[in-house]
Amino acid sequence: MNLLLAEVAQATLRLADAGVPSPRFDAEELAAYIHGVKRGELHTVADGDFDARFWEAVARREAREPLQHITGRAFFRYLELEVGPGVFVPRPETEVVVGWAIDALRAMDVAEPLVVDLCTGSGAVALAVAQEVPRSVVHAVELDERAFAFAMRNASGSRVNLHHGDALLALPQLNGTVDLVISNPPYIPLEEWENVAPEARDHDPEMALFSGQDGLDVIRGLCATAYRLLRPGGLVVVEHADTQGGTVPWIFNEESGWVDAADHRDLNNRPRFTTARKEGA
């Protein structure tokens, strides 16, 4: 074992003691970032090239600063995104949500499907859809100025059309024409503040986390916005907390003009997102 791997082993123990959920992965990722190699190449770093800044990074992670804020990058499906203070860090759970949407778009009998991503944050969802459905036309909306700045940098050179504004009022020019609306909105109840992981509670923007007493205020608004934007037969895909799987599908009810409302589970078999179809096709 070379020096770096030995230090990674010690860092793993420190991070585990601090309550970091994935201590080994995070220690290796920090080592790879500091030394400019891939995680699988840590054994190639010569002992003389060990960089003591690794322990500075470990101390920051030990204090529960998000890994992605330390490295300045987040990986989402096939993307590497710039992230940092002021923007929500995309989570692996959302990759499953996007995967469902991509499969649905590919199954549509539409040559160039029109997609709207509401509450885009870093742009992760919109960029993944644009990359994996090459003929799609993707619009993304974000209200927070700092988050929008990250989305602008991440979307540079892409086909995503970014819009700075309120997701609930967005894109009236597209009313009745959109094939799929997708969103990872804020959905944590305000009363759950103390139970939120420090990485999110202390570092992600509050606007991206909390949404009223029951966590569903924004989703209720998105229900109306999606209905306004979608063509008859168009689809909506909305992420939610794993405790809200029995509630969110009822928001997209027949009285509101929806059919086929259903809930779906993530890779941990937890309720994670709701889909519905606008009536009329």
Secondary structure, 3 states (H helix, E strand, C coil): CCHHHHHHHHHHHHHHHCCCCCHHHHHHHHHHHHHCCCHHHHHHCCHHHCCCHHHHHHHHHHCCCCHHHHHCEEEECCEEEECCCCCCCCCHHHHHHHHHHHHHHHHCCCCCCEEEEECCCCCHHHHHHHHHCCCCEEEEEECCHHHHHHHHHHHCCCCCEEEECCHHHCCHHHCCCEEEEEECCCCECHHHHHHCCHHHHCCCCHHHCECCCCCCHHHHHHHHHHHHHEEEEEEEEEECCCCCCCCHHHHCCHHHCEEEEEEEECCCCCEEEEEEEECCC
